[in-house]
Amino acid sequence: IFTFSWDVKMDWGLGDVNYGFLRKRLLFRHRGFYYWVMFSNLILRFSWTLTLTPFAIFTNKQLYQTMVVPLIAFLELFRRFQWALLRVEWEHMKHSAAGFPSAPVFFDNERERHERAKNLGDEPSLLLESLLMVIGLLAVG
């Protein structure tokens, strides 16, 4: 219940009683979408508890392992997708309210490349950057 409340209030910026447990500014047109995400997030947060239930109650072991467990895993992915969608929307809303035209995106662009070249001296080559990224990924992996 605590993590659900945290998702709604802190991660999504929803839960304002004056706006029907939503917020004043919404990016998605249909209000029902927000209610659906809140409801499904609450229900799906508890779906993992089905894995604690003895499988003999439901059906045989084979059907449980091949159907129920993968379904629960898929539903958790679906819940996290919905969470991420509203989390990104809320960050966009906070940044646009603070005067930014949109949420900052950390992709490589001319301004970033210029700043990096100014800080590092000469602009590093793409090959060197790629090689360092591969080495870093291999070291982490």
Summary of the structure (lengths in Angstrom):
residues: 141
radius of gyration: 22.1
end to end distance: 34.3
largest distance: 67.1
contacts: 304
relative contact order: 0.09
helix: 71%
strand: 1%
